[in-house]
Every structure is written in structure tokens, then in C-alpha cells.
Amino acid sequence: MKIAHIAALCLAALAPLAGAATTTAFAWPHGAKAAVSLAYDDALDSQLDNAIPELDHAGLKGTFYIKLASPTLWNRLPEWRAAAAHGHELGNHSVFHQCSAAGPQRTWVKPEDDLDTTSAARMVEQVRFASTLLHSIDGKTERTFTAPCADVLASGENYLNLLHGDFVAIKAAWGGAVPDMDGLDPYAVAMNGPDGPTGEQLIALVKDAAARGTMIAFTFHGIGGDYITTSKQAHEELLAYLAAHRDVYWTDTFLNIMKYVKAQQAVRKASR
């Protein structure tokens, strides 16, 4: 997975911007040129220890995709509840984080968490149960979902197709900046999963989104610790850049961004 993440990061940062000029202008709030979603997967200690304090210091809101079986959730539940009360989004990342065990670098997937042997119906049930548990934490009824590992097939069936009515939007692919907002499927949004990036590389990605007039959805894991780690310095550099350029980048929760995107898509489609 690390190689795939690095490749996605580098390709997005180095992608030519020739298509940016032909992208139909998409109106972002307050005249911003792009939207940036800062999201964090798996409910990790380093997110509470480092990511949330850094976000709060910069005055930015993030989305935290919670694995409901994570010990960090239950051991530090008051802190997660406080984060939600402070405006950060608690997103659904399933209960047990089932991923496909097939393919390279998936030896860490336990047999009981193998998406290849989990039925689509069972996966849908536990994702909905996760939303119920999250509601008991933050009281919210609107939510977004990130498919663990961006894997969508449960025993060969795309289980996400059964969940469109449950969520405002779903992230379910790897990639860089969105190429075209009108063509974006809210239930198959691509995310960039940094692994060991520099602050300069992260900033290059948001600049790419601004050049295209679109958006980028980051999905971090560890911040200054844990795994698939982004250093505190690189994370702080990105946040400082976004905070200093609020006129260029609209940084918000994935929920708020995608509610806006869907509304604008509807308006633009009706006007054609």
C-alpha cells in the first residue's frame, strides 16, 4: 500500500496542468479557487495528540474516519466527542475495517476481516451499525463514508452501491486533484493518501487543485506517529499554507464540501 500511496502522491504533484484551462469554472464559496478536505483514517492516537491540536491552532476543520473497533475510540471517547463538538467531522470507516486480503502487501488483513469472504449484505449491515454508534457520540444524522483501503467488492459485489442513500458522499478510490467537478461522482470520490511526504509536496498538491479550479481530498493516517505517517512538520507546513491563503483555498469538512458540491452540480446541470 505504501508504494501505491507514494505513486499517487507523486503523479498528482507532477501531473501536467494542460487540462486546467479547459475545465469549466466551478464557483467555490468566498471566491476561492479550490476546496481542500483534510481527512484522517482509522481513529489513531497521533490524530488526537497531533492532528487535532494542529488543526485547531490553524483554525481549520478536518474529517476523522472512525474505525469503530479501534481501541483509541473507546479509550479516548471524551476527546473524540469534544472534537466533534468543536466542528470536526466524525466520518464512517466501518466497524472492523474489512479490506481485501488479495494482492501484495495485504498480509496484515486478518481472515475474519477479509472483504473477499464478507458478503455485501453483511458489510452494509455493519456500516449502518457504525453510523448508529457514531450518532450516539456526536448526535449527527448526516455523514460521509470512506471505504477501507478503497476496496469496494465484498465477495465480488460492490457493496457501496447499496449505501448511496445512507451518506452524503463516499470516498472509494486513490488519486490526486479532481479533474472536473461536473463529472465528479459523489459516491466514488478519489482521495490522496500521503505516506512520508514533505510539506512542499503536500502544498504542490493543493496548488494543482487551485490551478484546475477543483478540489483535493487528503486522507492521512498517522501524524507524527502510528503508521502511514506524515511528519508533524510536513502537516504543520500544509496547514500553515492553507491558513495563510484562505482566499484561495476553502478548507472544510468533507461533509460540508460535498453538500456544496452536490448542490452546485444540480444547479449547473439545470442551467444547461
SEGUMAR-757459 format. One record per residue (C-alpha): x, y, z; residue number from 0; chain. Coordinates in nm, 4 decimals, padded with zeros to 6 digits. Layout:
N
R          X          Y          Z   vexdo   loza
R          X          Y          Z     NUM      A
...
//
This chain:
272
R          X          Y          Z   vexdo   loza
R    00.0000    00.0000    00.0000       0      A
R    00.2916    00.2341    00.0750       1      A
R    00.4175    00.2173   -00.2850       2      A
R    00.0698    00.2900   -00.4193       3      A
R    00.0323    00.5895   -00.1906       4      A
R    00.3689    00.7351   -00.2880       5      A
R    00.2951    00.6815   -00.6555       6      A
R   -00.0407    00.8562   -00.6247       7      A
R    00.1210    01.1452   -00.4415       8      A
R    00.3993    01.1916   -00.6954       9      A
R    00.1816    01.1506   -01.0018      10      A
R   -00.0685    01.4046   -00.8741      11      A
R    00.2021    01.6545   -00.7876      12      A
R    00.3751    01.6233   -01.1225      13      A
R    00.0670    01.5919   -01.3438      14      A
R    00.0614    01.8456   -01.6280      15      A
R   -00.1908    02.1213   -01.5904      16      A
R   -00.2768    02.1490   -01.9587      17      A
R   -00.6336    02.0404   -01.8860      18      A
R   -00.6840    02.3110   -01.6241      19      A
R   -00.7578    02.5802   -01.8804      20      A
R   -01.0391    02.3791   -02.0335      21      A
R   -01.2098    02.2968   -01.7027      22      A
R   -01.5423    02.4772   -01.6720      23      A
R   -01.5236    02.7301   -01.3900      24      A
R   -01.6755    02.5997   -01.0680      25      A
R   -01.7813    02.8651   -00.8169      26      A
R   -01.6404    02.7974   -00.4717      27      A
R   -01.7537    02.9874   -00.1592      28      A
R   -01.5985    03.3298   -00.0957      29      A
R   -01.4318    03.3307   -00.4370      30      A
R   -01.1895    03.0510   -00.3504      31      A
R   -01.0142    02.8725   -00.6363      32      A
R   -01.0268    02.5217   -00.4858      33      A
R   -01.1630    02.3166   -00.1988      34      A
R   -00.9409    02.1128    00.0310      35      A
R   -01.0605    01.8273    00.2501      36      A
R   -00.8269    01.7232    00.5303      37      A
R   -00.9270    01.3768    00.6453      38      A
R   -00.7697    01.1206    00.8770      39      A
R   -00.8416    00.7469    00.8811      40      A
R   -00.8693    00.4783    01.1492      41      A
R   -00.9069    00.6785    01.4753      42      A
R   -00.5397    00.6847    01.5776      43      A
R   -00.3743    00.8254    01.8895      44      A
R   -00.1483    01.0550    01.6869      45      A
R   -00.4558    01.2203    01.5383      46      A
R   -00.5787    01.3221    01.8833      47      A
R   -00.2287    01.4079    02.0035      48      A
R   -00.1064    01.5973    01.6969      49      A
R   -00.3541    01.6426    01.4100      50      A
R   -00.6452    01.7928    01.6023      51      A
R   -00.4330    02.0396    01.8030      52      A
R   -00.2608    02.1491    01.4823      53      A
R   -00.5944    02.1910    01.3030      54      A
R   -00.7362    02.3903    01.5924      55      A
R   -00.4267    02.6118    01.6032      56      A
R   -00.4649    02.6855    01.2312      57      A
R   -00.8392    02.7426    01.2618      58      A
R   -00.9205    02.4605    01.0180      59      A
R   -01.1694    02.1743    01.0338      60      A
R   -01.0944    01.8131    00.9494      61      A
R   -01.2798    01.4875    00.8984      62      A
R   -01.1890    01.1815    01.1045      63      A
R   -01.2957    00.8478    00.9611      64      A
R   -01.3550    00.6304    01.2616      65      A
R   -01.2927    00.2588    01.2738      66      A
R   -01.5474    00.1792    01.5433      67      A
R   -01.3494   -00.1196    01.6757      68      A
R   -01.0429    00.0995    01.7322      69      A
R   -00.9242    00.0895    02.0953      70      A
R   -00.8353    00.4573    02.0610      71      A
R   -01.2033    00.5421    02.0093      72      A
R   -01.3219    00.3809    02.3281      73      A
R   -01.0155    00.4597    02.5395      74      A
R   -01.0350    00.8289    02.4499      75      A
R   -01.4033    00.8722    02.3742      76      A
R   -01.4424    01.2102    02.5516      77      A
R   -01.1699    01.3560    02.3284      78      A
R   -01.3423    01.2359    02.0115      79      A
R   -01.6719    01.3748    02.1370      80      A
R   -01.5011    01.7079    02.2072      81      A
R   -01.3517    01.7132    01.8568      82      A
R   -01.6975    01.6689    01.7059      83      A
R   -01.8391    01.9424    01.9287      84      A
R   -01.5607    02.1710    01.8053      85      A
R   -01.6685    02.1300    01.4423      86      A
R   -01.4602    01.8383    01.3208      87      A
R   -01.6499    01.5681    01.1330      88      A
R   -01.6605    01.2094    01.2562      89      A
R   -01.6946    01.0037    00.9393      90      A
R   -01.7877    00.6374    00.8997      91      A
R   -01.4989    00.3987    00.8273      92      A
R   -01.6902    00.0790    00.9160      93      A
R   -01.6719   -00.1211    01.2374      94      A
R   -01.3940   -00.3686    01.1604      95      A
R   -01.2165   -00.2085    00.8616      96      A
R   -01.2593   -00.5029    00.6228      97      A
R   -01.0211   -00.4980    00.3263      98      A
R   -00.9421   -00.7444    00.0519      99      A
R   -00.6619   -00.9806    00.1527     100      A
R   -00.5785   -01.0419   -00.2117     101      A
R   -00.2793   -00.8793   -00.3712     102      A
R    00.0622   -00.7703   -00.2448     103      A
R    00.1183   -00.6009    00.0914     104      A
R   -00.2093   -00.7277    00.2355     105      A
R   -00.0692   -00.9894    00.4721     106      A
R   -00.1866   -00.7706    00.7606     107      A
R   -00.5550   -00.8374    00.6785     108      A
R   -00.6875   -01.0901    00.9298     109      A
R   -00.9046   -01.3763    00.7961     110      A
R   -01.2066   -01.2517    00.9885     111      A
R   -01.1650   -00.9059    00.8302     112      A
R   -01.1203   -01.0234    00.4717     113      A
R   -01.3616   -00.8364    00.2472     114      A
R   -01.3308   -01.1141   -00.0103     115      A
R   -01.5148   -01.3503    00.2240     116      A
R   -01.7593   -01.0937    00.3668     117      A
R   -02.0967   -01.0702    00.1935     118      A
R   -02.2143   -00.7322    00.0657     119      A
R   -02.5249   -00.7600    00.2835     120      A
R   -02.3155   -00.8205    00.5968     121      A
R   -02.0824   -00.5315    00.5121     122      A
R   -02.3774   -00.2973    00.4652     123      A
R   -02.5245   -00.4034    00.7991     124      A
R   -02.2071   -00.3303    00.9912     125      A
R   -02.1508    00.0026    00.8135     126      A
R   -02.5020    00.1084    00.9131     127      A
R   -02.4348   -00.0091    01.2669     128      A
R   -02.1240    00.2090    01.2662     129      A
R   -02.3398    00.5104    01.1780     130      A
R   -02.5676    00.4305    01.4706     131      A
R   -02.2720    00.4210    01.7081     132      A
R   -02.1343    00.7458    01.5663     133      A
R   -02.4738    00.9106    01.6174     134      A
R   -02.4530    00.8145    01.9840     135      A
R   -02.1208    01.0001    02.0009     136      A
R   -02.1899    01.3201    01.8061     137      A
R   -02.5681    01.3294    01.7568     138      A
R   -02.5287    01.3839    01.3812     139      A
R   -02.7559    01.2327    01.1176     140      A
R   -02.5661    01.3402    00.8039     141      A
R   -02.2362    01.1683    00.7404     142      A
R   -01.9783    01.0642    00.4813     143      A
R   -01.8012    00.7308    00.4353     144      A
R   -01.4559    00.6204    00.3286     145      A
R   -01.4253    00.2630    00.2064     146      A
R   -01.1410    00.0900    00.3955     147      A
R   -00.8408    00.0522    00.1636     148      A
R   -01.0665    00.1947   -00.1130     149      A
R   -01.1820   -00.1644   -00.1701     150      A
R   -01.5415   -00.1818   -00.2899     151      A
R   -01.6075   -00.5510   -00.3643     152      A
R   -01.7450   -00.7671   -00.0847     153      A
R   -01.7454   -01.1292   -00.2038     154      A
R   -01.7379   -00.9899   -00.5570     155      A
R   -02.0288   -00.7443   -00.5164     156      A
R   -01.9914   -00.3664   -00.4981     157      A
R   -02.1370   -00.3012   -00.1529     158      A
R   -02.1134    00.0763   -00.1897     159      A
R   -02.3986    00.0705   -00.4410     160      A
R   -02.6223   -00.0353   -00.1516     161      A
R   -02.5162    00.2585    00.0658     162      A
R   -02.5717    00.5642   -00.1535     163      A
R   -02.8851    00.6587    00.0392     164      A
R   -02.7018    00.6427    00.3712     165      A
R   -02.4325    00.9006    00.3027     166      A
R   -02.3873    01.2461    00.1551     167      A
R   -02.0729    01.1243   -00.0213     168      A
R   -01.8268    00.8354   -00.0305     169      A
R   -01.4526    00.8180   -00.0945     170      A
R   -01.3601    00.4981   -00.2768     171      A
R   -01.0533    00.5450   -00.4978     172      A
R   -00.6954    00.6742   -00.4930     173      A
R   -00.5928    00.9812   -00.6878     174      A
R   -00.4945    01.3456   -00.6823     175      A
R   -00.6873    01.6635   -00.7565     176      A
R   -01.0329    01.6150   -00.9077     177      A
R   -01.0035    01.6760   -01.2841     178      A
R   -01.3596    01.8022   -01.3385     179      A
R   -01.6175    01.8971   -01.0765     180      A
R   -01.9192    01.8467   -01.3040     181      A
R   -01.8107    01.4910   -01.3782     182      A
R   -01.7324    01.4033   -01.0170     183      A
R   -01.9344    01.1109   -00.8806     184      A
R   -02.0086    01.1976   -00.5140     185      A
R   -02.0103    00.8254   -00.4344     186      A
R   -01.6694    00.7494   -00.5868     187      A
R   -01.4510    01.0426   -00.4852     188      A
R   -01.0763    00.9879   -00.5198     189      A
R   -00.8514    01.0561   -00.2221     190      A
R   -00.4809    01.1173   -00.1875     191      A
R   -00.3155    00.9037    00.0814     192      A
R    00.0205    01.0622    00.1703     193      A
R    00.2926    00.8386    00.3125     194      A
R    00.6044    01.0204    00.4274     195      A
R    00.5535    01.3383    00.2194     196      A
R    00.7301    01.6680    00.2646     197      A
R    00.5352    01.9832    00.3288     198      A
R    00.6426    02.1057   -00.0141     199      A
R    00.4887    01.8000   -00.1806     200      A
R    00.1597    01.8465    00.0040     201      A
R    00.1457    02.2136   -00.0883     202      A
R    00.2150    02.1240   -00.4529     203      A
R   -00.0973    01.9079   -00.4487     204      A
R   -00.3240    02.1877   -00.3280     205      A
R   -00.1683    02.4241   -00.5822     206      A
R   -00.2572    02.1704   -00.8507     207      A
R   -00.6200    02.1737   -00.7331     208      A
R   -00.6246    02.5543   -00.7451     209      A
R   -00.4808    02.5559   -01.0976     210      A
R   -00.7599    02.3217   -01.2028     211      A
R   -01.0273    02.5103   -01.0058     212      A
R   -01.1384    02.1844   -00.8446     213      A
R   -01.0713    02.0093   -00.5121     214      A
R   -00.8438    01.7617   -00.3432     215      A
R   -00.9362    01.5174   -00.0671     216      A
R   -00.6444    01.4181    00.1538     217      A
R   -00.6689    01.1016    00.3609     218      A
R   -00.3927    01.0975    00.6203     219      A
R   -00.3289    00.8255    00.8750     220      A
R   -00.0615    00.8805    01.1385     221      A
R    00.0539    01.2362    01.2073     222      A
R    00.3930    01.2267    01.3729     223      A
R    00.3417    00.8635    01.4749     224      A
R    00.1452    00.5417    01.4204     225      A
R    00.1592    00.4182    01.0572     226      A
R    00.1428    00.5520    00.7003     227      A
R    00.2936    00.8505    00.8720     228      A
R    00.3090    01.2165    00.7772     229      A
R    00.5519    01.4107    00.9934     230      A
R    00.4264    01.6819    01.2245     231      A
R    00.6437    01.9300    01.0355     232      A
R    00.5001    01.8446    00.6934     233      A
R    00.1458    01.8518    00.8303     234      A
R    00.2037    02.1856    01.0024     235      A
R    00.3525    02.3342    00.6853     236      A
R    00.0451    02.2352    00.4851     237      A
R   -00.1940    02.3730    00.7447     238      A
R    00.0010    02.6979    00.7759     239      A
R   -00.0094    02.7405    00.3979     240      A
R   -00.3846    02.6794    00.3836     241      A
R   -00.4481    02.9152    00.6750     242      A
R   -00.2399    03.1879    00.5096     243      A
R   -00.4253    03.1504    00.1784     244      A
R   -00.7890    03.1264    00.2845     245      A
R   -00.8819    03.3444   -00.0124     246      A
R   -00.7523    03.0736   -00.2467     247      A
R   -00.8477    02.7520   -00.0644     248      A
R   -01.1776    02.6657    00.1015     249      A
R   -01.0753    02.4123    00.3654     250      A
R   -01.3648    02.2395    00.5385     251      A
R   -01.5006    01.9019    00.6401     252      A
R   -01.5653    01.6539    00.3623     253      A
R   -01.9338    01.6620    00.4580     254      A
R   -01.9658    02.0389    00.4105     255      A
R   -01.7638    02.0379    00.0891     256      A
R   -01.9640    01.7572   -00.0695     257      A
R   -02.3008    01.9044    00.0308     258      A
R   -02.1943    02.2210   -00.1505     259      A
R   -02.0590    02.0295   -00.4499     260      A
R   -02.3802    01.8293   -00.4949     261      A
R   -02.5926    02.1441   -00.4740     262      A
R   -02.3745    02.3221   -00.7302     263      A
R   -02.3738    02.0223   -00.9609     264      A
R   -02.7542    02.0238   -00.9576     265      A
R   -02.7696    02.3972   -01.0320     266      A
R   -02.5160    02.3750   -01.3139     267      A
R   -02.6899    02.0748   -01.4694     268      A
R   -03.0265    02.2518   -01.4608     269      A
R   -02.8797    02.5600   -01.6280     270      A
R   -02.7507    02.3724   -01.9322     271      A
//
